[in-house]
Amino acid sequence: TIAIQFGAHVAAKVSAVFYIIPVIISLFVWLLGMLSEYYLPIVVLADLGFLWSALSIIQNYSETNATRIKNRVLVSMFLGLIAFVIGGINHV
């Protein structure tokens, strides 16, 4: 794993990048008008969760915090999924 090969600090930075990628993608989806306006409020909550997780893992990359962040990321992923479903159903 990255943590074993390069250390927990490097693994935390890599994780933070992967938490930020969905935020960027969700912005492009909204800007390109691919989903309805119902998508935005829900995806903002998901994006805040991803950004909070990215910041948290960089500040404290302990195993305990990583587990807490993993659970937060799962909730953010679920919110993102709900946003895509709701935005797609109501899309004109």
N, C-alpha and C positions, 0 to 999 in steps of 0.2 A: 504494500500500500504506500501511498504518498507519505503518510505519517511515519512509517517505519523507514522508508528510504531517505527522506529529507527532513523529517522532524515535524512535530505537531504544529509549529508556527507556519510552516509552508503549507501544510494541509489545510489550516484554517484560512489562509489567503485564497487557496484554490476553491475551497467551499464557498467563500464569500463571492467569488466571481460567478460561480454556478447559481448562487441565490440572486444575483443581480440580472443575469441573463433573462429570466422570465419577465422581469419588470420592463426591460427594454422591448422585448417582443410584444408585451401587452400594450405598450404605447403605440407601436407601429400598427397593431390590429385596430386600435381606436382611430388613429390618424388616417388610416386608409379606408375607414368607414365599412369595415368588413362585418361588424355586428351592430345591433341596435343600441340605443341609448341606455337600455336597461343593463347592459354589460358594464358600463363605467363605474357606478357606485360599488358594485360587488368586487370588481377587479382592483379598485383602489385599496380596499381592505386587504386583499391578498398581497398586493404590492407592498403595502406598509409592513405586513408580516415578513415578507422576504427581505426588505431593507433592514428591518430591525434585527433579523437573524444574521444578516451579513455583518452588521456592525457589532453585534454581540459576540460572534465567533472570533472576530479579529481582536476584540478587547480581552476576551477570556476564553481560551481554547482548551480549558480543562475538560476531562471526560464527563464530569457531572453537568457542566454547562452545555457540552455538545449533545448530550442526551436530551436536555431541556429544549435546545434549539431544534433538534430533530423532530420533536413533537410539534413545535410551533410551525415548522416548515410543512409538516403533513397537513395541518389545518389550513395553511396558506394554499397548498396545492388543491385541497378540496374546494376552497372558496374560488380559486381560479377555474376549476372545472365547472362549478355551478355558474360562474359568470359567463363562460363560453356557452353553456347549454341555454341559459336564459337569454343571452344576447342573440343566439342563433334562432331560437324559437320565435322571437318577436321581430326578427329582422325583416325589413320590407323588401 
